[in-house]
Amino acid sequence: MLQYDDLTPPERAVWDAFPAGRPVDLRSGTDEEDDPARGREWGAERTVRAEVLVALLLGANATQRGAVAALSLAGARITGRLDLAGADLVHTVHLASCRLDDAVSVRGSATRTIRMTGCHVYDVDAQMARIEGRLDLRGTTLRGGRLALTNAHVSGELVLDGTTLDSGGTWALFAGGLVIEGAVFCRDGFRARGGLRMLGAQLSGGLIMSGARLENPAGEAILAEHATATVVELTDGFSATGAVCLRGMRVTNRLTLNGAALGGPGGLLDCSRTQAGELDLTPRTAPPGGIDLRGARVEVLRDNAAARAAAVRLEGLTYTSLEAEDASPRGPVAVARRIAWIRGAPGYSPQPYEQLAGWYRLIGHDDDARLVLLEKQRHRRGTLRPLARLWGHVFDATAGYGYRPWRAGGWLLLLSLVGTLVFGAHTPTADKKGEGPPFSPLAYTLDLLIPIGGFGQRGAWHWQDDGPMALSYALIAAGWLLTTAVVAGITRSLNKN
């Protein structure tokens, strides 16, 4: 058991200040000398044993009436392991610009606000801890790199602004099942070497990572599958080397990657099955590993040229509104851009075309919707067998798969002209001499081209010459084809396709 007489002068200062919550500052006032990175050079006058701090926090020194006890220490070198695992702590902790030679553990503890600002520590284990207040590690460097918050509950904010997690391994943050009633702030130079693992985390105040830099080229820079948050901001110079995996995440308001840069061989953005009120896909550069939006559901989807330049998986993506940061989403140029966006995805899926066409119809651009569905048929054609693909080319050329029925009218006019000229230059033979109407090249041609009804020419005259005979058979076949195309076009128009 610790005795007061066994304490060193700096330890006695901390001991005496604790009951009144007075701060103890051991800093010299010189920035270079007070840098916690050089903490190993600090002498006995700035050294405090971790066991002294543990004893105080566990009630070794009686509290003072009329004051709130608290641990507030700055500029100290803390030796030994600060182990408070399983403790029930009623005092706040504030360590500023301290060097902790070993790890800090509040695993399974119930604590008040913990602040470790501008410190150097090996790692922090707060798994299953319940913190009534903030966990503030701003400006702190974890040399071992691992911040463990698995199944922890923080009633305030988690502040990691300017924090450095330098694990050098796979994971720098373990936070599966983490519950934060406030927000998670990773701004102002936050850096992690290793991934951030937040499976199923509940971030009621959101995840704010403006300007953060993440490096985990061998795996996921962020793994937040099935997490929930009000907002997610990966913006203002945010960069990640490695995959950003938000698969199955639910964001009630805005998920934005405005100005983000995802790089490295694993630079993938995975938002498959993600649900968001607004998805802002406006990164600074196209993720080299592509963007996965399969099964995602968003109210507003906004993108830019960089996002569209990536290989995007769109199967099952649904949205209510579609916007482009760099141009209006309406008009022929924009439609071509959106079609290229879908065609850039690997393989063929009809749903992205149907979704896009549905949106164009919703805003009253039926012509654009028909163009999208025409391109769907052209894309599908590449998946068919040779004979069906040939028929597709014919149907496309004659009537644009029924979405361009005026083409069939043009073909009818052209074939009518050709038939009239050819048949007018030859003399047919009457089936029954002296009976039937006189021969008319135009009426005869129309009789061949129109499968139903007629002018009585087709059954009254026939050809002895092979040339006109072959042309008549060709016109009959063309008539059936063009009539089918016109009927398909009319049907699709009536269906508002």
C-alpha positions in Angstrom: 0.0 0.0 0.0 1.3 3.4 -0.9 2.5 5.7 1.9 2.6 9.4 1.7 6.3 9.4 2.8 7.2 7.2 -0.1 5.9 9.6 -2.7 8.3 11.8 -4.7 7.8 15.6 -4.7 5.8 15.6 -8.0 3.7 12.7 -6.8 3.0 14.6 -3.5 1.9 17.6 -5.5 -0.6 15.5 -7.5 -1.7 13.8 -4.3 -2.4 17.0 -2.5 -4.1 18.7 -5.4 -6.5 15.8 -6.1 -9.1 16.4 -3.4 -9.7 20.0 -4.6 -9.4 19.1 -8.2 -6.5 21.6 -8.7 -4.4 21.2 -11.8 -0.7 20.2 -11.5 1.5 21.5 -14.3 5.1 20.1 -14.5 5.9 21.7 -17.8 9.0 23.8 -18.2 7.4 26.4 -20.5 9.7 25.5 -23.4 7.9 23.9 -26.4 10.9 21.7 -27.4 11.5 20.5 -23.8 7.8 19.9 -23.2 7.3 17.7 -26.3 5.9 14.4 -25.0 7.8 12.6 -27.8 11.0 13.4 -25.8 9.4 12.4 -22.5 11.9 9.7 -21.9 14.5 12.4 -21.3 12.4 14.0 -18.5 13.9 13.6 -15.0 12.6 12.6 -11.6 11.2 16.1 -11.1 8.6 15.4 -13.8 8.0 11.6 -13.2 4.9 10.2 -11.6 4.2 6.5 -11.1 1.0 5.2 -12.6 0.1 3.3 -9.4 -0.1 6.7 -7.6 -2.7 7.9 -10.1 -4.6 4.6 -9.8 -4.7 4.8 -6.0 -6.1 8.4 -6.1 -8.8 7.5 -8.6 -9.8 4.5 -6.5 -10.3 6.6 -3.4 -6.9 6.5 -1.6 -7.1 10.2 -0.7 -10.3 11.4 0.9 -12.2 14.1 -0.9 -12.3 17.6 0.4 -15.7 19.1 1.5 -16.9 21.9 -0.7 -14.7 20.8 -3.7 -15.0 18.3 -6.5 -12.1 15.9 -6.7 -10.4 15.4 -10.0 -7.1 14.3 -11.5 -5.6 17.1 -13.6 -1.9 16.7 -14.6 0.2 18.2 -17.3 3.7 17.7 -18.5 4.4 14.5 -16.6 6.1 11.3 -17.5 3.9 8.5 -16.2 5.7 5.2 -15.6 4.1 1.9 -15.4 0.7 0.7 -16.6 -2.3 2.9 -15.8 -4.7 0.0 -15.2 -8.2 0.9 -14.1 -10.0 -2.1 -15.7 -13.3 -2.9 -14.1 -13.2 0.2 -11.8 -16.1 2.4 -10.9 -14.6 5.9 -11.2 -16.5 9.0 -10.0 -13.8 11.5 -10.8 -12.8 13.1 -14.1 -9.4 12.6 -15.6 -7.4 15.2 -17.5 -3.9 14.4 -18.6 -2.3 17.1 -20.9 1.1 16.9 -22.7 2.0 13.8 -20.7 4.1 10.8 -21.7 2.8 7.5 -20.6 5.4 4.8 -21.0 2.9 2.0 -21.0 -0.8 1.4 -21.9 -3.9 2.8 -20.4 -6.8 0.5 -19.6 -10.3 1.4 -18.5 -11.7 -1.9 -19.9 -15.1 -2.6 -18.4 -15.0 0.5 -16.2 -17.7 3.0 -15.4 -16.1 6.4 -15.6 -16.7 10.1 -16.0 -15.1 12.3 -18.7 -11.6 11.3 -19.7 -9.3 13.8 -21.4 -5.8 12.8 -22.6 -4.8 15.8 -24.8 -1.5 16.2 -26.5 -0.1 13.1 -24.9 2.1 10.1 -26.0 0.8 6.7 -24.9 1.4 3.2 -26.0 -2.3 2.3 -26.5 -5.7 2.7 -24.9 -8.1 -0.1 -24.0 -11.6 1.1 -23.2 -13.5 -2.0 -24.4 -16.9 -2.4 -22.7 -16.3 0.8 -20.8 -19.2 3.1 -19.9 -18.1 6.8 -20.0 -20.6 9.3 -18.7 -19.2 12.3 -20.6 -16.5 12.8 -23.2 -13.6 10.6 -24.3 -11.2 13.3 -25.5 -7.9 12.2 -27.1 -7.3 15.2 -29.2 -3.6 15.7 -30.3 -2.6 12.4 -28.6 -0.3 9.9 -30.3 -0.8 6.2 -29.7 2.6 4.7 -30.4 1.2 1.1 -30.3 -1.5 2.5 -32.4 -4.5 0.6 -31.1 -7.5 2.3 -29.6 -9.9 -0.3 -28.4 -13.5 0.7 -27.9 -15.3 -2.5 -28.6 -18.9 -2.4 -27.1 -18.0 0.8 -25.2 -20.7 3.4 -24.5 -19.9 7.1 -24.4 -22.7 9.5 -23.4 -20.8 12.5 -24.9 -18.5 12.9 -27.8 -15.4 10.9 -28.9 -12.9 13.6 -29.9 -9.9 12.4 -31.9 -9.0 15.7 -33.6 -5.3 15.7 -34.4 -4.9 12.2 -32.9 -2.3 9.8 -34.4 -2.9 6.1 -34.3 0.3 4.4 -35.5 -0.3 0.7 -35.2 1.8 -0.4 -38.1 -0.5 -3.3 -38.3 -4.0 -4.2 -39.6 -6.3 -2.3 -37.2 -5.6 1.0 -35.5 -9.2 1.3 -34.0 -11.3 -1.5 -32.7 -14.8 -0.1 -32.2 -17.3 -2.8 -33.1 -20.5 -2.3 -31.3 -19.5 1.1 -30.0 -22.3 3.4 -28.9 -21.7 7.2 -29.0 -24.5 9.4 -28.0 -22.6 12.5 -29.3 -20.5 12.7 -32.4 -17.1 11.2 -33.4 -14.7 13.9 -34.4 -11.6 12.9 -36.4 -10.5 16.3 -37.8 -7.5 18.7 -37.8 -4.8 16.3 -38.9 -6.2 13.0 -37.6 -4.0 10.2 -38.9 -4.3 6.4 -38.7 -1.8 3.9 -39.9 -4.0 0.9 -39.9 -7.8 0.5 -40.4 -10.7 1.8 -38.4 -13.0 -1.1 -37.5 -16.5 0.0 -36.5 -18.8 -2.9 -37.2 -22.3 -2.2 -36.0 -21.3 1.0 -34.3 -24.1 3.5 -33.3 -22.9 7.0 -33.8 -25.9 9.2 -32.9 -24.1 12.5 -33.5 -22.4 11.4 -36.7 -18.9 10.6 -37.9 -16.9 13.8 -38.8 -13.6 13.0 -40.5 -12.9 16.3 -42.4 -9.2 16.3 -43.5 -8.4 12.9 -41.9 -5.7 10.7 -43.4 -6.0 6.9 -43.3 -3.4 4.4 -44.4 -4.1 0.7 -44.6 -3.1 -0.3 -48.2 -3.4 -4.0 -47.4 -7.0 -3.9 -46.3 -9.9 -1.6 -45.2 -9.1 1.9 -44.2 -12.6 2.1 -42.7 -14.8 -0.9 -42.0 -18.2 0.3 -40.8 -20.5 -2.5 -42.0 -24.1 -2.1 -40.6 -23.1 0.9 -38.5 -25.7 3.7 -38.0 -25.1 7.5 -37.9 -26.9 10.7 -38.4 -24.2 12.1 -40.7 -20.9 10.9 -42.2 -18.5 13.5 -43.5 -15.4 12.3 -45.3 -14.6 15.7 -46.7 -12.2 18.6 -47.0 -9.0 16.7 -47.9 -10.0 13.4 -46.4 -7.8 10.7 -47.9 -7.7 7.0 -47.5 -5.2 4.5 -48.8 -7.2 1.3 -48.7 -10.9 0.4 -49.0 -13.6 2.4 -47.4 -16.3 -0.1 -46.6 -19.6 1.3 -45.5 -21.6 -1.8 -46.6 -25.1 -1.9 -45.0 -24.6 1.4 -43.1 -27.6 3.5 -42.3 -27.2 7.3 -42.4 -30.3 9.1 -41.6 -29.2 12.4 -43.1 -26.1 13.0 -45.2 -23.2 10.8 -46.3 -20.7 12.9 -48.1 -17.3 12.3 -49.7 -16.9 15.8 -51.1 -13.3 16.4 -52.0 -12.2 13.0 -50.7 -9.3 11.0 -52.3 -9.3 7.2 -52.2 -6.1 5.7 -53.5 -3.8 2.7 -53.4 -4.4 -0.7 -54.9 -7.3 -1.3 -52.6 -8.9 2.1 -53.1 -12.5 0.8 -53.2 -15.6 2.6 -52.0 -18.1 0.0 -50.9 -21.6 1.5 -50.2 -23.5 -1.6 -51.2 -26.8 -1.9 -49.3 -26.2 1.5 -47.7 -29.2 3.6 -46.8 -28.8 7.4 -46.7 -31.0 10.4 -46.9 -28.4 12.1 -49.2 -25.4 10.5 -50.7 -22.8 13.0 -52.0 -20.4 11.2 -54.2 -18.2 14.1 -55.3 -14.6 12.9 -54.5 -11.5 14.7 -55.7 -10.3 11.6 -57.6 -11.9 8.4 -58.9 -11.4 5.4 -56.5 -9.1 3.1 -58.5 -10.9 0.1 -57.1 -14.3 1.4 -58.1 -17.5 2.3 -56.3 -20.0 -0.4 -55.2 -23.6 0.9 -54.9 -25.4 -2.4 -55.3 -28.6 -2.5 -53.3 -28.1 1.0 -51.9 -31.2 3.1 -51.2 -30.9 6.9 -51.1 -33.2 9.8 -51.4 -30.8 12.2 -53.1 -27.8 11.0 -55.1 -25.3 13.6 -56.1 -22.1 12.8 -58.1 -19.4 14.4 -60.2 -17.1 13.5 -63.1 -14.6 11.8 -60.8 -17.3 9.5 -59.4 -18.6 8.6 -62.8 -15.1 7.9 -64.1 -14.8 5.0 -61.7 -16.1 1.5 -62.3 -19.5 1.8 -60.6 -21.6 -1.2 -59.6 -25.3 0.0 -59.8 -27.4 -3.2 -59.6 -30.3 -2.6 -57.2 -29.4 1.0 -56.5 -32.6 3.1 -56.0 -32.9 6.9 -55.6 -35.6 9.5 -55.6 -33.6 12.4 -57.0 -30.4 12.4 -59.1 -28.1 15.4 -59.3 -24.7 16.2 -60.8 -22.3 18.6 -59.2 -20.7 19.6 -62.6 -23.8 19.9 -64.8 -27.5 19.8 -65.0 -28.8 16.2 -65.0 -31.3 17.1 -67.8 -30.8 17.3 -71.6 -29.2 15.1 -74.3 -25.7 15.6 -73.1 -26.6 14.7 -69.5 -28.5 11.7 -70.7 -25.5 10.5 -72.7 -23.4 10.9 -69.6 -25.8 8.9 -67.4 -25.9 6.2 -70.0 -22.1 6.0 -70.1 -22.2 5.9 -66.3 -24.3 2.7 -66.4 -22.4 1.2 -69.3 -19.2 1.6 -67.4 -20.4 -1.0 -64.8 -19.2 -4.6 -65.4 -21.7 -6.9 -67.0 -25.3 -6.2 -67.9 -28.2 -5.5 -65.5 -31.6 -4.0 -66.6 -32.4 -2.5 -63.2 -30.1 0.6 -63.4 -31.6 1.5 -66.8 -35.1 1.1 -65.4 -34.3 3.2 -62.4 -32.8 6.0 -64.5 -35.7 5.9 -66.9 -38.2 6.0 -64.1 -36.5 9.1 -62.7 -36.6 10.9 -66.0 -40.3 10.0 -66.3 -40.8 11.3 -62.8 -39.5 14.7 -63.7 -41.4 14.8 -67.0 -38.6 13.9 -69.5 -40.3 11.1 -71.4 -38.0 11.4 -74.4 -34.9 11.0 -72.2 -36.6 8.0 -70.5 -37.1 6.3 -73.9 -33.5 7.0 -74.9 -32.3 5.3 -71.7 -34.6 2.2 -72.4 -33.3 2.1 -76.0 -29.8 1.9 -74.7 -30.9 -0.8 -72.3 -31.9 -2.9 -75.3 -28.7 -2.2 -77.1 -26.7 -3.2 -74.0 -28.7 -6.4 -73.6 -28.2 -7.3 -77.2 -24.5 -8.0 -76.5 -25.6 -10.8 -74.1 -27.7 -12.6 -76.7 -27.0 -15.5 -79.0 -25.8 -14.6 -82.6 -29.2 -15.1 -84.3 -31.1 -13.0 -81.6 -28.3 -10.4 -81.8 -28.7 -10.2 -85.6 -32.5 -9.7 -85.2 -31.7 -7.0 -82.6 -29.6 -5.1 -85.0 -32.4 -5.2 -87.6 -35.0 -4.1 -85.1 -32.8 -1.3 -83.9 -32.0 -0.1 -87.4 -35.7 -0.2 -88.5 -37.4 1.2 -85.5 -35.0 1.7 -82.6 -36.5 -1.3 -80.7 -39.9 0.5 -81.0 -38.6 3.6 -79.2 -38.0 5.3 -82.5 -41.1 4.4 -84.6 -40.6 7.3 -87.0 -37.7 5.3 -88.4 -40.2 2.7 -89.7 -42.1 5.4 -91.4 -38.9 6.6 -93.1 -38.2 3.1 -94.3 -41.8 2.7 -95.6 -41.4 5.9 -97.6 -38.0 4.9 -99.0 -39.2 1.4 -100.0 -42.4 2.8 -101.5 -40.3 5.1 -103.7 -38.0 2.2 -104.7 -40.9 -0.1 -105.5 -42.7 2.6 -107.5 -39.6 3.2 -109.6 -38.7 -0.4 -110.2 -42.3 -1.6 -110.9 -43.0 1.4 -113.1 -40.1 0.4 -115.4 -41.4 -3.1 -115.9 -44.7 -4.6 -117.2 -46.4 -7.2 -115.0 -48.7 -10.0 -116.2 -52.4 -9.9 -115.3 -53.7 -13.0 -113.5 -56.9 -12.8 -115.5 -56.9 -10.7 -118.6 -59.6 -8.1 -118.8 -60.4 -8.4 -115.1 -59.2 -6.4 -112.0 -58.0 -2.8 -111.7 -55.4 -1.3 -114.0 -51.8 -1.7 -112.8 -50.4 1.2 -110.6 -46.8 0.9 -109.4 -47.4 2.9 -106.2 -50.6 1.1 -105.3 -48.9 -2.3 -106.0 -45.9 -1.4 -103.8 -48.2 -0.3 -101.0 -50.2 -3.5 -101.4 -47.0 -5.5 -100.8 -45.8 -3.3 -97.8 -49.1 -3.2 -95.9 -49.9 -6.7 -94.6 -53.5 -6.0 -93.8 -56.1 -4.8 -96.3 -54.9 -3.6 -99.7 -55.8 -2.0 -103.0 -56.5 -5.1 -105.0 -53.2 -4.9 -106.9 -51.3 -7.8 -105.3 -53.8 -10.5 -106.3 -54.4 -9.1 -109.8 -50.8 -9.0 -111.2 -47.7 -11.2 -111.1 -44.2 -11.1 -112.4 -42.5 -13.2 -115.0 -39.1 -11.4 -114.5 -36.9 -12.6 -111.6 -35.9 -9.1 -110.5 -39.3 -7.5 -109.8 -40.4 -10.9 -108.4 -37.5 -10.9 -105.9 -38.2 -7.3 -105.0 -41.9 -8.1 -104.4 -41.0 -10.8 -101.9 -38.5 -8.5 -100.2 -41.2 -5.8 -99.8 -43.6 -8.3 -98.3 -41.0 -9.3 -95.7 -40.1 -5.7 -95.0 -43.7 -4.8 -94.6 -44.3 -7.4 -91.9 -41.1 -6.3 -90.1 -41.9 -2.6 -90.3 -45.5 -3.1 -89.2 -44.4 -5.0 -86.2 -41.9 -2.2 -85.3 -44.6 0.4 -85.6 -47.0 -1.5 -83.4 -44.3 -2.0 -80.8 -43.5 1.7 -80.9 -47.2 2.7 -80.5 -47.6 0.2 -77.6 -44.5 1.6 -75.8 -45.6 5.1 -76.3 -49.0 4.3 -74.8 -47.1 2.7 -71.8 -45.1 6.0 -71.4 -41.9 4.2 -72.0 
